[in-house]
Amino acid sequence: MGKPFILAIIATAILLSGCTQQPNPGKTTVASGDTISVEYKGTLQDGTEFDSSEGKQPLEFVAGTGQMIQGFDATVIGMALDEEKTVTIPPEKAYGQYDNTKLVELPKSQFADPDKMVVGLPVHASNGVNGVVTEIKDDSIVVDFNHPLAGKTLTFWIKVVKIVKA
């Protein structure tokens, strides 16, 4: 038996084992760079819903380009049209761990109208970063610049409803 004969046997075995089949044979699947639309529902570990496409247009984005959180983006790659998945995404693949250094105490003088500040009020820093007032002190205001879902494990139900190939 020569080398060509052994290679032919290996190639035949690979073909017969189905190793060359696509994950969803005959179906168009999402690849990086495709523009897709999804229906989705996002919940926290306790089941609290924090976002959903229900009653809205499906969410449209370019897959694999960082427009979505890492875990969501990675999940849709390879999904077929009308396929549904439920995925649990840890903080490091979502909005990151909660970062205490993003809890900032600022002098009241930095606010246009500090007397109107209340706990829970969203604030927008001049550098474009958003935060929430968490505490008001005599001479300062504490603002949390973490994303509201930082440190949270998220669960998403996702259904691909449209794929436009890149």
GROMACS elastic network, one bead per residue, 0.5 to 0.9 nm:
[ bonds ]
;  ai    aj funct       b0    kb
    1     4     6  0.82820   500
    1     5     6  0.62257   500
    1     6     6  0.71246   500
    2     5     6  0.54542   500
    2     6     6  0.66178   500
    2     7     6  0.88931   500
    3     6     6  0.52452   500
    3     7     6  0.62132   500
    3     8     6  0.86562   500
    4     7     6  0.51071   500
    4     8     6  0.61503   500
    4     9     6  0.87257   500
    5     8     6  0.51161   500
    5     9     6  0.63696   500
    5    10     6  0.88042   500
    6     9     6  0.51078   500
    6    10     6  0.62808   500
    6    11     6  0.86529   500
    7    10     6  0.50807   500
    7    11     6  0.61202   500
    7    12     6  0.85752   500
    8    11     6  0.51051   500
    8    12     6  0.61209   500
    8    13     6  0.85765   500
    9    12     6  0.51147   500
    9    13     6  0.61463   500
    9    14     6  0.86722   500
   10    13     6  0.50758   500
   10    14     6  0.62367   500
   10    15     6  0.87162   500
   11    14     6  0.51425   500
   11    15     6  0.62957   500
   11    16     6  0.86653   500
   12    15     6  0.51174   500
   12    16     6  0.60797   500
   12    17     6  0.85054   500
   13    16     6  0.51261   500
   13    17     6  0.60118   500
   13    18     6  0.87324   500
   14    17     6  0.52186   500
   14    18     6  0.65607   500
   14    19     6  0.57695   500
   14    20     6  0.73461   500
   15    18     6  0.54602   500
   15    19     6  0.63580   500
   15    20     6  0.64278   500
   15    21     6  0.87391   500
   16    19     6  0.78109   500
   17    20     6  0.82522   500
   18    21     6  0.55397   500
   19    22     6  0.83488   500
   21    24     6  0.80912   500
   21    25     6  0.65092   500
   22    25     6  0.50604   500
   22    26     6  0.79976   500
   22    27     6  0.87974   500
   23    27     6  0.89118   500
   23    29     6  0.87512   500
   23    78     6  0.76779   500
   23    79     6  0.89354   500
   24    27     6  0.55114   500
   24    28     6  0.77108   500
   24    29     6  0.73189   500
   24    78     6  0.83405   500
   24    79     6  0.82249   500
   24    80     6  0.69418   500
   25    28     6  0.84036   500
   27    80     6  0.62546   500
   27    81     6  0.74254   500
   28    78     6  0.88513   500
   28    79     6  0.84247   500
   28    80     6  0.57495   500
   28    81     6  0.66130   500
   28   163     6  0.78610   500
   28   165     6  0.87556   500
   29    76     6  0.89829   500
   29    77     6  0.75293   500
   29    78     6  0.51737   500
   29    79     6  0.52587   500
   29    81     6  0.66355   500
   29   163     6  0.77332   500
   29   165     6  0.89446   500
   30    33     6  0.85363   500
   30    34     6  0.63805   500
   30    35     6  0.85266   500
   30    36     6  0.75933   500
   30    63     6  0.74605   500
   30    76     6  0.65843   500
   30    77     6  0.50617   500
   30    79     6  0.54870   500
   30    80     6  0.63279   500
   30    81     6  0.80020   500
   30   160     6  0.86936   500
   30   163     6  0.66645   500
   30   164     6  0.86305   500
   30   165     6  0.77508   500
   31    34     6  0.57102   500
   31    63     6  0.68995   500
   31    64     6  0.74994   500
   31    76     6  0.83417   500
   31    77     6  0.53901   500
   31    78     6  0.62009   500
   31    79     6  0.84646   500
   31   165     6  0.77273   500
   31   166     6  0.82000   500
   32    35     6  0.87127   500
   32    62     6  0.75631   500
   32    63     6  0.51171   500
   32    65     6  0.70063   500
   32    73     6  0.89961   500
   32    77     6  0.66100   500
   32    78     6  0.89667   500
   32   166     6  0.81625   500
   33    62     6  0.56482   500
   33    63     6  0.54288   500
   33    64     6  0.60932   500
   33    65     6  0.66951   500
   33   165     6  0.75924   500
   33   166     6  0.54821   500
   34    61     6  0.83377   500
   34    62     6  0.55309   500
   34    63     6  0.56056   500
   34    64     6  0.80810   500
   34   163     6  0.66961   500
   34   164     6  0.57026   500
   35    60     6  0.69416   500
   35    61     6  0.55902   500
   35    63     6  0.62267   500
   35   162     6  0.81620   500
   35   163     6  0.60732   500
   35   164     6  0.51170   500
   35   165     6  0.66039   500
   35   166     6  0.69194   500
   36    59     6  0.80847   500
   36    60     6  0.55216   500
   36    61     6  0.56855   500
   36    62     6  0.62015   500
   36    63     6  0.67571   500
   36   160     6  0.72214   500
   36   161     6  0.75652   500
   36   162     6  0.53346   500
   36   164     6  0.60813   500
   36   165     6  0.83662   500
   37    57     6  0.89406   500
   37    58     6  0.56273   500
   37    59     6  0.52335   500
   37    61     6  0.66044   500
   37    62     6  0.88380   500
   37   159     6  0.85676   500
   37   160     6  0.61095   500
   37   161     6  0.55692   500
   37   163     6  0.67075   500
   37   164     6  0.88329   500
   38    53     6  0.82905   500
   38    58     6  0.52699   500
   38    59     6  0.52500   500
   38    60     6  0.65668   500
   38    61     6  0.86340   500
   38   158     6  0.64747   500
   38   159     6  0.53691   500
   38   161     6  0.53508   500
   38   162     6  0.70125   500
   39    52     6  0.77425   500
   39    53     6  0.55570   500
   39    54     6  0.74128   500
   39    57     6  0.81902   500
   39    58     6  0.50473   500
   39    59     6  0.64038   500
   39   157     6  0.81669   500
   39   158     6  0.58762   500
   39   159     6  0.51759   500
   39   160     6  0.66146   500
   39   161     6  0.69179   500
   40    51     6  0.81545   500
   40    52     6  0.55733   500
   40    53     6  0.55309   500
   40    54     6  0.76286   500
   40    58     6  0.79242   500
   40    59     6  0.79491   500
   40   156     6  0.65835   500
   40   157     6  0.53352   500
   40   159     6  0.63242   500
   40   160     6  0.87937   500
   41    49     6  0.72528   500
   41    50     6  0.80569   500
   41    51     6  0.59746   500
   41    53     6  0.65314   500
   41    54     6  0.76996   500
   41   155     6  0.81491   500
   41   156     6  0.55129   500
   41   157     6  0.52179   500
   41   158     6  0.68551   500
   42    48     6  0.84654   500
   42    49     6  0.57487   500
   42    50     6  0.57522   500
   42    51     6  0.51230   500
   42    52     6  0.60181   500
   42   154     6  0.67689   500
   42   155     6  0.56468   500
   42   157     6  0.66575   500
   42   158     6  0.87803   500
   43    46     6  0.77783   500
   43    47     6  0.54600   500
   43    48     6  0.52713   500
   43    50     6  0.55834   500
   43    51     6  0.71890   500
   43    52     6  0.87817   500
   43   153     6  0.89166   500
   43   154     6  0.59550   500
   43   155     6  0.52017   500
   43   156     6  0.64125   500
   43   157     6  0.86526   500
   44    47     6  0.52759   500
   44    48     6  0.52686   500
   44    49     6  0.64492   500
   44    50     6  0.71090   500
   44   152     6  0.72144   500
   44   153     6  0.64780   500
   44   154     6  0.51224   500
   44   155     6  0.62080   500
   44   156     6  0.89480   500
   45    48     6  0.73416   500
   45    88     6  0.89260   500
   45   152     6  0.80911   500
   45   153     6  0.64386   500
   45   154     6  0.65873   500
   45   155     6  0.70934   500
   46    49     6  0.89828   500
   47   155     6  0.86562   500
   49    52     6  0.75471   500
   51    54     6  0.88981   500
   52    55     6  0.83937   500
   52    56     6  0.83010   500
   53    56     6  0.51823   500
   53    57     6  0.66239   500
   53    58     6  0.59059   500
   53    59     6  0.68947   500
   54    57     6  0.79381   500
   54    58     6  0.81957   500
   56    59     6  0.84384   500
   57    60     6  0.86206   500
   58   161     6  0.77805   500
   60   162     6  0.86619   500
   61    65     6  0.88269   500
   61    67     6  0.67767   500
   61    68     6  0.78116   500
   62    65     6  0.61952   500
   62    66     6  0.83031   500
   62    67     6  0.69056   500
   62    68     6  0.86891   500
   62   166     6  0.89845   500
   63    66     6  0.76256   500
   63    67     6  0.75545   500
   63    68     6  0.80036   500
   63    73     6  0.60652   500
   63    74     6  0.83142   500
   63    76     6  0.72510   500
   63    77     6  0.70082   500
   64    67     6  0.77052   500
   64    68     6  0.82136   500
   64    70     6  0.84780   500
   64    73     6  0.56125   500
   64    74     6  0.69011   500
   64    76     6  0.84841   500
   64    77     6  0.72052   500
   65    68     6  0.78241   500
   65    73     6  0.79339   500
   66    69     6  0.67425   500
   66    70     6  0.67988   500
   66    73     6  0.71184   500
   67    70     6  0.86964   500
   67    73     6  0.79221   500
   68    71     6  0.82091   500
   68    72     6  0.63601   500
   68    73     6  0.56774   500
   68    94     6  0.88666   500
   69    72     6  0.55301   500
   69    73     6  0.61614   500
   69    74     6  0.86813   500
   69    93     6  0.66678   500
   69    94     6  0.51877   500
   69    95     6  0.69982   500
   70    73     6  0.51543   500
   70    74     6  0.60950   500
   70    75     6  0.85928   500
   70    89     6  0.88392   500
   70    92     6  0.86363   500
   70    93     6  0.51126   500
   70    94     6  0.61154   500
   70    95     6  0.87981   500
   71    74     6  0.52088   500
   71    75     6  0.61692   500
   71    76     6  0.89777   500
   71    87     6  0.84100   500
   71    88     6  0.83463   500
   71    89     6  0.57085   500
   71    90     6  0.79805   500
   71    92     6  0.87554   500
   71    94     6  0.61127   500
   72    75     6  0.51736   500
   72    76     6  0.66252   500
   72    87     6  0.81154   500
   72    89     6  0.76139   500
   72    93     6  0.82462   500
   72    94     6  0.78378   500
   72   156     6  0.78894   500
   72   158     6  0.87227   500
   73    76     6  0.56898   500
   73    77     6  0.68688   500
   74    77     6  0.55768   500
   74    78     6  0.87700   500
   75    78     6  0.77676   500
   75    79     6  0.76514   500
   75    85     6  0.82126   500
   75    87     6  0.74267   500
   75   158     6  0.87314   500
   76    79     6  0.53285   500
   76    80     6  0.85916   500
   76    85     6  0.86701   500
   76   158     6  0.80312   500
   76   159     6  0.88039   500
   76   160     6  0.77045   500
   77    80     6  0.88300   500
   79    82     6  0.85042   500
   79    83     6  0.62049   500
   79    84     6  0.80466   500
   79    85     6  0.85304   500
   79   159     6  0.87811   500
   79   160     6  0.71961   500
   80    83     6  0.52555   500
   80    84     6  0.85762   500
   80   160     6  0.68997   500
   80   161     6  0.89611   500
   80   163     6  0.84480   500
   81    84     6  0.88084   500
   81   159     6  0.80781   500
   81   160     6  0.53530   500
   81   161     6  0.58502   500
   81   162     6  0.63393   500
   81   163     6  0.67495   500
   82   159     6  0.60499   500
   82   160     6  0.51573   500
   82   161     6  0.53800   500
   82   162     6  0.79100   500
   83   158     6  0.82191   500
   83   159     6  0.56213   500
   83   160     6  0.58065   500
   83   161     6  0.80544   500
   84   157     6  0.71357   500
   84   158     6  0.55129   500
   84   160     6  0.67358   500
   85   156     6  0.80177   500
   85   157     6  0.57172   500
   85   158     6  0.53197   500
   85   159     6  0.65813   500
   86   155     6  0.69925   500
   86   156     6  0.55163   500
   86   158     6  0.62136   500
   86   159     6  0.89183   500
   87   154     6  0.82745   500
   87   155     6  0.55989   500
   87   156     6  0.53967   500
   87   157     6  0.65734   500
   87   158     6  0.80544   500
   88   153     6  0.69974   500
   88   154     6  0.56796   500
   88   156     6  0.64865   500
   89    92     6  0.81454   500
   89    93     6  0.61590   500
   89    94     6  0.63294   500
   89   152     6  0.87940   500
   89   153     6  0.57004   500
   89   154     6  0.50930   500
   89   155     6  0.60555   500
   89   156     6  0.78814   500
   90    93     6  0.56304   500
   90    94     6  0.63158   500
   90    95     6  0.88257   500
   90    96     6  0.83502   500
   90   151     6  0.82688   500
   90   152     6  0.70274   500
   90   154     6  0.64813   500
   90   155     6  0.87739   500
   91    95     6  0.57347   500
   91    97     6  0.56219   500
   91    98     6  0.85975   500
   91   149     6  0.83015   500
   91   150     6  0.65633   500
   91   151     6  0.51744   500
   91   152     6  0.53493   500
   91   153     6  0.52792   500
   91   154     6  0.74842   500
   92    95     6  0.66326   500
   92    97     6  0.62146   500
   92   150     6  0.88619   500
   92   151     6  0.79694   500
   92   153     6  0.88179   500
   93    96     6  0.66867   500
   94    97     6  0.87563   500
   94   149     6  0.82263   500
   94   150     6  0.77006   500
   94   151     6  0.85820   500
   94   152     6  0.80675   500
   94   153     6  0.77280   500
   94   154     6  0.74835   500
   95    98     6  0.85478   500
   95   146     6  0.88056   500
   95   147     6  0.66773   500
   95   148     6  0.85644   500
   95   149     6  0.61914   500
   95   151     6  0.70910   500
   95   152     6  0.77979   500
   96    99     6  0.83211   500
   96   147     6  0.84809   500
   96   149     6  0.83184   500
   96   150     6  0.52821   500
   96   151     6  0.59063   500
   96   152     6  0.80898   500
   97   146     6  0.89983   500
   97   149     6  0.89961   500
   97   150     6  0.53612   500
   97   152     6  0.75322   500
   98   102     6  0.84366   500
   98   146     6  0.66047   500
   98   147     6  0.81987   500
   98   149     6  0.84776   500
   98   152     6  0.82810   500
   99   102     6  0.56663   500
   99   103     6  0.76102   500
   99   145     6  0.88847   500
   99   146     6  0.67031   500
   99   150     6  0.80342   500
   99   151     6  0.83539   500
  100   103     6  0.54142   500
  100   104     6  0.85521   500
  100   144     6  0.85284   500
  100   146     6  0.83464   500
  101   104     6  0.70078   500
  101   145     6  0.88566   500
  102   143     6  0.80791   500
  102   144     6  0.59019   500
  102   145     6  0.50433   500
  102   146     6  0.58095   500
  103   134     6  0.86848   500
  103   142     6  0.68269   500
  103   143     6  0.57449   500
  103   145     6  0.61066   500
  103   146     6  0.74077   500
  104   141     6  0.82454   500
  104   142     6  0.55223   500
  104   143     6  0.52640   500
  104   144     6  0.62836   500
  104   145     6  0.75008   500
  105   135     6  0.88088   500
  105   140     6  0.63011   500
  105   141     6  0.56246   500
  105   143     6  0.63139   500
  105   144     6  0.88128   500
  106   109     6  0.82207   500
  106   110     6  0.69242   500
  106   111     6  0.86640   500
  106   139     6  0.86195   500
  106   140     6  0.53402   500
  106   141     6  0.53489   500
  106   142     6  0.61923   500
  106   143     6  0.75270   500
  107   110     6  0.57620   500
  107   111     6  0.78722   500
  107   139     6  0.60300   500
  107   141     6  0.63378   500
  107   142     6  0.87980   500
  108   111     6  0.56192   500
  108   112     6  0.85991   500
  108   113     6  0.84969   500
  108   114     6  0.57068   500
  108   115     6  0.87137   500
  108   137     6  0.88193   500
  108   138     6  0.85129   500
  108   139     6  0.57237   500
  108   141     6  0.60315   500
  109   112     6  0.75270   500
  109   113     6  0.86594   500
  109   114     6  0.74028   500
  109   139     6  0.82860   500
  109   140     6  0.80881   500
  110   113     6  0.89424   500
  110   114     6  0.81946   500
  111   114     6  0.53055   500
  111   117     6  0.86730   500
  111   141     6  0.89229   500
  113   116     6  0.57712   500
  113   117     6  0.72571   500
  114   117     6  0.53141   500
  114   118     6  0.88979   500
  114   140     6  0.89485   500
  114   141     6  0.82687   500
  115   118     6  0.82701   500
  117   120     6  0.88618   500
  117   121     6  0.67808   500
  117   133     6  0.75590   500
  117   136     6  0.77836   500
  117   141     6  0.82472   500
  118   121     6  0.56690   500
  118   133     6  0.67424   500
  118   134     6  0.82233   500
  118   135     6  0.79514   500
  118   136     6  0.72735   500
  119   122     6  0.88145   500
  119   132     6  0.76309   500
  119   134     6  0.50640   500
  119   135     6  0.58084   500
  119   136     6  0.70467   500
  120   132     6  0.56946   500
  120   133     6  0.52246   500
  120   134     6  0.60912   500
  120   135     6  0.86042   500
  121   131     6  0.84915   500
  121   132     6  0.55740   500
  121   133     6  0.53851   500
  121   134     6  0.81811   500
  122   130     6  0.71034   500
  122   131     6  0.57377   500
  122   133     6  0.64152   500
  122   143     6  0.88952   500
  123   129     6  0.85497   500
  123   130     6  0.58473   500
  123   131     6  0.52198   500
  123   132     6  0.57206   500
  123   133     6  0.70244   500
  123   143     6  0.79841   500
  124   127     6  0.81342   500
  124   128     6  0.62832   500
  124   129     6  0.59329   500
  124   131     6  0.63327   500
  124   132     6  0.85800   500
  125   128     6  0.54199   500
  125   129     6  0.52799   500
  125   130     6  0.61726   500
  125   131     6  0.76442   500
  126   129     6  0.73591   500
  127   130     6  0.89361   500
  129   145     6  0.71531   500
  130   144     6  0.86383   500
  130   145     6  0.61011   500
  130   146     6  0.83374   500
  130   147     6  0.82101   500
  131   143     6  0.59956   500
  131   144     6  0.52387   500
  131   146     6  0.68483   500
  131   147     6  0.77381   500
  131   148     6  0.87505   500
  132   142     6  0.84788   500
  132   143     6  0.53735   500
  132   144     6  0.52577   500
  132   145     6  0.66644   500
  132   146     6  0.85813   500
  132   148     6  0.88211   500
  133   136     6  0.76462   500
  133   141     6  0.70306   500
  133   142     6  0.58915   500
  133   144     6  0.63750   500
  133   145     6  0.89915   500
  134   141     6  0.78416   500
  134   142     6  0.56124   500
  134   143     6  0.56070   500
  134   144     6  0.64519   500
  135   140     6  0.86426   500
  135   141     6  0.59563   500
  135   143     6  0.72289   500
  136   139     6  0.82120   500
  136   140     6  0.63796   500
  136   142     6  0.62603   500
  137   140     6  0.51233   500
  137   141     6  0.58495   500
  137   142     6  0.77946   500
  138   141     6  0.82539   500
  144   147     6  0.84221   500
  144   148     6  0.89812   500
  145   148     6  0.85876   500
  146   149     6  0.80226   500
  146   150     6  0.62699   500
  147   150     6  0.51704   500
  147   151     6  0.88979   500
  148   151     6  0.87441   500
  148   152     6  0.89008   500
  149   152     6  0.55372   500
  149   153     6  0.83884   500
  149   154     6  0.84409   500
  150   153     6  0.86789   500
  160   163     6  0.75403   500
